[in-house]
């Protein structure tokens, strides 16, 4: 999958491992797991590839959004869209990191 980031801080967290905006600073363990989850999304060739990982707790949310677990407290929310008639290229738009239990 090709990853597009809806918010700049999400791309910054993935590429740099930290964010310059203090509002979006997370613990190092959360950032490392976030980066691992983005790598998992990149490695998937289709959405069904994510179903086999029970640890992701893949969920379909409202309005075409999906989520996977980063850790016990945080979830990665994203959207998926197809490009072209062939379901070969799936673009994953990473929307947000949310604290699932707040």
Secondary structure, DSSP 8 states (H G I E B T S, - for coil): -EEEESSHHHHHHHHHSS-SSGGG---HHHHHHHHHHHHHHHH-SSGGGGTT-GGG--EE-GGGEEEEESSSSEEEEEEEEE-SSSTT-EEEEEEEEEETT-
